[in-house]
Each structure stands twice: as structure tokens, then as C-alpha cells.
Amino acid sequence: MKSKIKITRHPEDNSMLVNYFNHKNATNFRYSLFKEILNETDEKVVFILDTNRKIKEFEIEEIEARLREENIFFIKSPIKAIKRKFFGFQIFNFRKKQEEKLAYVLFFELSKDQFNQTLFEELLYAYDLTFGFNKKKELTEIQSLYLIDFTQVLFNQEVFENTIYDSIIFAQLRSSMEISSKLDMIE
């Protein structure tokens, strides 16, 4: 591997932690890794896009229009600033009250063919993303659980067989899947 990524294990569940902060082209790295992983599944993968965690802001109408353009059914839920802990950090969403109306979580499913570089580089790259593989609950039930407490969804094998959470803010992802071989294939 030519670029600098750091792989460690999560102390609670031994899931993989991949830090790509020093990667020379993080967007391309993320897309290539996700594409490699998605190419191995025949089922649609649940995506959870959190507009509260981002490196670039798109208007929610832009996101919705783009998903509709791609014929992707989605469920949109407004979210408020809540305390969250992930990657061992306590995360607070500090937003002014008028901005809270603008934060959403979108839930949608994509097949490996629908996940493409254009969609990723023009929209998805800018947000924290959760990938849920082999869902065990309906999308509306996943949405309800997530809005109550997102930890009831992420890395919960009663919801997904496997989960990947990609934090663009921390330039790190956490995966319950063994993805070492995929990392070796990507520069």
C-alpha cells in the first residue's frame, strides 16, 4: 500500500478501524474501497446519510433531487442536535436553532450498479455515511430505531449482518467486515 492509512481494531468488538487522514486522495480511496466491497454483494445495501456531519453543504433539495434523478427511493428524517459517541469521541452537534431545521438523515438502498463514481464524487463524498449489509429489518423500522438511538442500528447484528460507518469528519471508517484484502487492492 503506497499511501498512508492506519489500521487498528476497536477495543469493544474487534471491528476494523481504518484511518485515512494522511491519504493523498481520500475521496478516491473511499470510493474505490466502497466499490470493491459493494461489488461482492448481490443485495441492495442500506445507506444512511447524515447531513449534520459534512465537509460541504448541499441544500437538502439538491440531495433529494439528485437521488430522484438516479431513481433512488429514500426516506428523509429531520434530526436535532444530540450527544453521540463514536470512535471513542463524544460528538456534539452544535447548531443554532434556525439551522436545526436543515439537518436530516436520509435512508436509502443502493445496488452495486447504482453506486457509481459520479454519484459519490458529486454528492455522497461530503457526508458521514453508514452502509448496512444484509438488512434484517425494513427500512422504516431501521429509520425509527436510528432516530431513537443511532447506536441501536450501527454494528447491531439484529439490524444488519455487517456495518461500515465512514466518518468524513474524522477521516476514519469502522467496519464489522474484514476488509484487509480490499485495502491491499487499493492504492
C-alpha positions, 0 to 999 in steps of 0.5 A: 500500500503506497499511501498512508492509512492506519489500521487498528481494531476497536477495543469493544468488538474487534471491528476494523478501524481504518484511518485515512487522514494522511491519504493523498486522495481520500475521496478516491480511496473511499470510493474505490474501497466502497466499490470493491466491497459493494461489488461482492454483494448481490443485495441492495445495501442500506445507506444512511446519510447524515447531513449534520456531519459534512465537509460541504453543504448541499441544500437538502433539495439538491440531495433529494433531487439528485437521488430522484434523478438516479431513481433512488427511493429514500426516506428523509428524517429531520434530526436535532442536535444530540450527544453521540459517541463514536470512535471513542469521541463524544460528538456534539452537534452544535447548531443554532436553532434556525439551522436545526431545521436543515439537518436530516438523515436520509435512508436509502438502498443502493445496488452495486450498479447504482453506486457509481463514481459520479454519484459519490464524487458529486454528492455522497463524498461530503457526508458521514455515511453508514452502509448496512449489509444484509438488512434484517429489518425494513427500512422504516423500522431501521429509520425509527430505531436510528432516530431513537438511538443511532447506536441501536442500528450501527454494528447491531447484528439484529439490524444488519449482518455487517456495518461500515460507518465512514466518518468524513469528519474524522477521516476514519471508517469502522467496519464489522467486515474484514476488509484487509484484502480490499485495502491491499487492492487499493492504492 
